[in-house]
Amino acid sequence: MMGLWLMLAVALGGDCPVSFDARVSLLLGEGLRDHYLCVVEADDSERQLVSYMGPTWKESAAPLRRALVFVLLNTTNRLWNPKHVLLLSPADRRLLADGVKARKGRKSPSVEHHAIFNQWQWYRPIPSYTDNRMSQTDRINVGMADNPEEFIPKSIEAKPTSSGCGCVSSTPMSLGWMSIVWILIGIRRRNGV
């Protein structure tokens, strides 16, 4: 009965429930656009969604993964956590990469994505769009959506050296992380830091 009350409150009043559990309950119940908005607009929604998805995310959390896409699209001004991006299905990651460009004004070439983005206030296609409208952070995030594994740092492990001491050495930095470092150095130099 509580779930019905929450759905009615959102449908009639447009206000989101206070608790994140209630927001997720609505999303999993009907999955209407307003329910996604409620989850996306929650405080600390990215962390809460990731922890809510838990170890069984692949089997039962398609609406939660899609909500995570929109949470990430609301935070394109910062680099995403590649482990969170890795939780998404390949289809959700394609939507995420397309969404970064859509936020900058590109009309989505996918009819399905265009219909999804058209429901969001930030989607305003610009006929003269080029990828030059994207920031370095946007470009890195698109790369992360395409291949999140490349952006997860390799772990530090103990490897025996030729002397047999078993000293700790780190694995080589991945190409994704190296490109982030070079981009950030370039940004700092350009800004005179």
Buried (B, 14 or more C-beta within 10 A) or exposed (E): EEEEEBBEBBEEEEEBBEEBEBBBBBBBBBEBEBBBBBBBEBEEBBEBBBEBBEEEBEEEBBBBBBBBBBBBBBEBEEBBBBEBBBBBBEEBBBBBBBBBBBBBBBBBEBEEBBEBBEEBEEBEEEEEBEEEBBEBBBBBBBBBBBEBEBBBEEEEEEEEEEEEEEEEEEEEEBEBBEBBEEBBEEEEEEEEE
